[in-house]
Amino acid sequence: MHLCFYMTDNLQSNITTSPKKRLVKIGLIIVIGVIFVTGAYLQNQKQQTKKVMGAKAASAQLVYTSKATFKTKTAPFMQKTFVKVSFLPPKQPSPVWLELATKDNVEGVSLLVYHPLLAKLDWPFIENTKMTLYQRKPIYTSIDEFAKNPPTDKIVVFDDYMPRALMSNFKSLSDTENLDGVDFIATTHHQLFEEDGFLVYEAMVDASGAKIENDQMTWNMFMPEVSENNPITIKGVDITYNQPAMIESQ
């Protein structure tokens, strides 16, 4: 079993695999790499779960297009899907999003993997599996507390795809050039860490609403400023489905 990794340009329908090569126009998505599955069903006795392991790239690859698409096989239980992205940002930093294609009328899954304003932010923060709340001055002790009693006299910056409730005092992250005057940032971004020389983003998502075609689900990485002259390095995207122990006996 393997995971196909596609790279596409969502603006010009073309692709570049090397800065020295000409742009090749394509009408279909072109496979430029293959990520092989490195594991099958592994049991975790302590958590009483069984895991369908994701995949890792054999080696890091430079990506020169603003969109990358890859597909993963489905699993019986996808409510607790672990996502891990290992990468190096482009020299001219820009946002990197990972999105799961979902069914109509199902809440989407959009993750902010990287953003220049958040990369080295040293504000105190609290988080849960769904979001991180950065606070210039710590006020809240939990995400639930923030959701139930959001600030009314402070400026809150939200991810572009996050629900803003009924707040009028918010700004969109895509419209924010700096954090002057900003008090809180609510985001699907989680604190990055380094591993083997790469930045790593991790998140747990509910992928049960994924749009399934041929027993596969589709993930898209959006990198609007990535180009032939400003590539991003992607070491791998690992997808792990945590399975309830009861499935093990089936």
JOBELVEN-V219472 format. One record per pair of residues at least 4 apart in sequence whose ideal C-beta (glycine too) atoms are under 7 Angstrom apart, sorted by the first residue. I is the first residue (numbers start at 1). J is the second residue. D is the distance in Angstrom with one decimal. If there is no record, write none. Layout:
i: <I,I>
j: <J,J>
d: <D,D>
This chain:
i: <1,1,2,2,2,3,3,3,3,3,3,4,4,4,4,5,5,5,5,6,6,6,6,6,7,7,7,7,7,8,8,8,8,8,9,9,9,9,9,9,10,10,11,13,13,13,14,14,14,14,15,15,15,15,16,16,16,16,16,17,17,19,19,26,29,33,33,35,35,35,35,36,36,37,37,38,38,38,39,40,41,41,42,42,43,43,44,44,48,49,49,49,49,50,50,50,50,51,51,51,51,52,52,52,52,53,54,54,54,55,55,56,56,57,57,57,60,60,60,61,62,62,63,63,63,63,63,64,64,64,64,65,66,66,66,66,67,67,67,68,69,69,70,70,71,71,71,72,72,72,72,73,73,74,74,74,74,74,75,75,76,76,77,77,77,77,78,78,78,78,79,79,80,80,81,81,81,81,82,82,82,83,83,83,83,83,83,84,84,84,85,85,85,85,86,86,86,86,86,87,87,87,87,87,87,88,88,88,88,89,89,89,89,90,90,90,90,90,90,91,92,92,93,93,94,94,94,94,94,95,95,95,95,96,96,96,96,96,97,97,97,97,97,97,98,98,98,98,99,99,99,99,99,100,100,100,100,100,101,101,101,101,101,102,102,102,102,102,102,103,103,106,107,108,109,109,110,110,111,111,112,112,112,112,113,114,114,115,115,115,117,117,117,118,118,119,121,123,123,123,124,124,125,125,125,125,126,126,126,126,126,127,127,127,127,128,129,131,131,131,131,132,132,132,133,133,133,133,133,134,134,135,135,135,136,140,140,141,143,144,145,146,150,150,151,151,151,152,154,154,154,155,155,155,155,155,156,156,156,156,156,156,157,157,157,157,157,158,158,158,158,158,158,159,159,159,160,160,160,162,162,164,171,171,172,173,190,190,190,192,192,192,193,194,194,194,195,198,207,210,211,211,212,212,223,225,226,226,226,243>
j: <37,73,34,36,37,35,37,55,70,71,72,31,34,70,71,33,34,35,70,29,31,68,69,70,15,32,63,65,68,15,29,65,67,69,13,14,15,65,66,67,66,67,66,25,26,27,23,24,25,26,24,26,30,65,21,23,64,65,228,21,32,64,228,30,69,57,61,55,56,57,236,55,58,53,55,53,55,56,53,53,50,52,51,53,50,248,49,51,245,242,243,244,245,243,245,247,248,240,241,242,243,75,240,241,243,240,238,239,240,238,239,236,238,61,235,236,233,234,235,234,231,233,68,226,231,232,234,226,227,228,231,226,222,223,224,226,220,221,222,221,218,220,219,237,216,217,218,216,217,219,239,215,216,78,212,215,216,217,241,243,243,247,241,243,244,247,207,208,210,241,206,208,204,242,205,207,239,241,204,240,242,98,111,202,203,205,239,200,202,238,98,113,201,237,195,198,200,235,236,198,199,232,233,234,235,198,199,232,233,93,114,199,232,94,225,226,230,231,232,230,225,230,116,119,116,223,224,225,226,112,114,115,224,113,114,221,223,232,110,111,112,113,221,222,111,113,219,221,108,109,110,220,222,109,207,210,217,219,210,211,217,218,220,106,108,109,209,210,211,209,211,209,209,161,205,207,161,188,188,203,159,187,188,189,201,119,201,119,173,189,121,176,179,187,189,192,134,134,135,136,135,138,132,133,134,135,133,140,141,142,143,131,132,133,190,143,204,143,186,187,188,187,189,190,140,143,146,184,186,184,185,139,140,184,183,145,146,145,147,148,149,150,165,167,156,183,184,169,169,183,184,169,171,181,182,183,167,169,170,183,184,186,171,173,176,182,185,162,164,170,172,173,186,173,187,188,172,173,174,186,188,170,175,176,176,187,201,202,203,199,200,201,200,198,199,200,200,235,217,217,217,218,216,217,232,230,230,231,232,247>
d: <5.0,6.3,5.9,5.2,5.9,4.5,6.1,4.3,6.1,6.8,5.8,5.8,6.2,6.4,5.6,4.6,6.4,5.0,4.4,4.6,5.8,6.8,4.3,6.2,5.9,5.2,5.7,4.9,4.9,6.6,5.2,6.0,4.8,5.9,6.5,5.4,5.9,4.3,5.7,6.4,5.9,4.2,6.2,6.6,6.4,6.9,4.7,6.3,4.9,6.3,6.2,6.1,5.6,5.6,6.3,5.5,4.4,6.9,5.0,6.3,5.5,7.0,5.3,5.4,6.3,6.9,5.5,4.4,6.7,4.9,6.4,6.2,6.7,7.0,4.9,6.4,6.2,5.4,3.3,6.8,5.7,6.2,5.2,6.2,5.2,6.6,5.2,6.2,4.4,5.0,6.0,6.5,6.0,4.1,6.4,6.1,4.8,5.5,6.9,5.7,6.4,4.6,6.8,4.2,6.3,5.5,3.8,3.7,4.7,6.2,6.9,4.3,6.0,6.6,6.0,4.1,5.3,6.6,4.2,6.1,4.5,5.7,5.7,6.5,5.9,5.2,5.5,6.9,6.5,4.9,4.8,6.7,7.0,5.5,5.7,5.3,6.2,6.8,5.8,4.2,6.4,5.2,5.5,6.4,4.5,6.8,5.5,6.6,5.6,6.8,4.9,6.3,6.1,6.8,5.9,5.6,6.9,5.9,3.8,6.5,6.5,5.4,6.6,5.0,5.8,6.4,4.2,4.8,6.8,5.6,5.0,5.1,6.1,4.1,5.2,4.1,6.5,5.5,5.6,4.2,6.5,6.9,6.8,6.8,4.9,6.1,6.2,6.5,5.1,4.1,6.4,5.2,4.6,5.3,6.6,4.5,5.2,3.9,5.1,6.2,5.9,6.2,6.1,5.0,6.3,6.0,6.5,7.0,4.0,5.1,5.6,6.9,6.3,6.3,6.7,5.6,4.6,6.2,4.8,6.2,6.3,4.9,4.0,6.9,6.9,6.6,6.2,3.2,6.9,6.7,6.5,4.9,6.8,4.3,4.1,6.6,5.1,7.0,6.2,6.8,6.1,6.5,6.8,4.3,4.6,5.3,6.4,5.4,6.9,6.6,4.8,5.0,6.7,3.9,5.9,5.6,6.7,5.6,6.7,4.7,6.9,4.2,6.9,4.6,5.3,6.3,4.7,5.8,5.7,5.6,5.1,3.6,6.7,6.6,5.1,6.6,4.0,6.6,4.9,5.4,5.4,5.6,5.0,4.1,4.6,6.7,6.9,6.8,6.8,6.1,6.8,6.8,6.3,6.8,5.3,7.0,6.2,4.4,6.1,5.7,5.5,4.8,5.4,6.2,4.6,6.7,5.3,6.4,6.8,6.3,6.3,6.6,4.1,6.9,6.4,4.7,4.5,6.2,6.0,6.4,5.7,5.5,6.0,5.6,6.5,6.0,5.5,6.3,5.5,6.6,4.1,6.1,6.6,5.7,5.1,4.8,4.5,6.0,6.2,6.2,6.3,6.1,6.3,5.7,6.6,6.9,6.7,6.6,6.7,3.8,6.2,6.0,6.3,5.7,5.2,5.3,6.4,6.3,4.7,6.8,4.4,6.1,4.9,5.4,5.4,5.3,4.7,4.7,5.5,5.4,6.4,6.5,5.0,5.6,4.8,5.4,5.6,6.1,5.1,6.1,6.6,5.2,6.0,5.4,7.0,6.9,6.4,6.3,5.7,4.8,6.4,5.8,5.4,7.0,6.3,7.0,4.8,5.0,6.7,4.0,6.9,6.9,6.9,5.9,5.7,6.1,5.9,6.3,5.0,4.8>
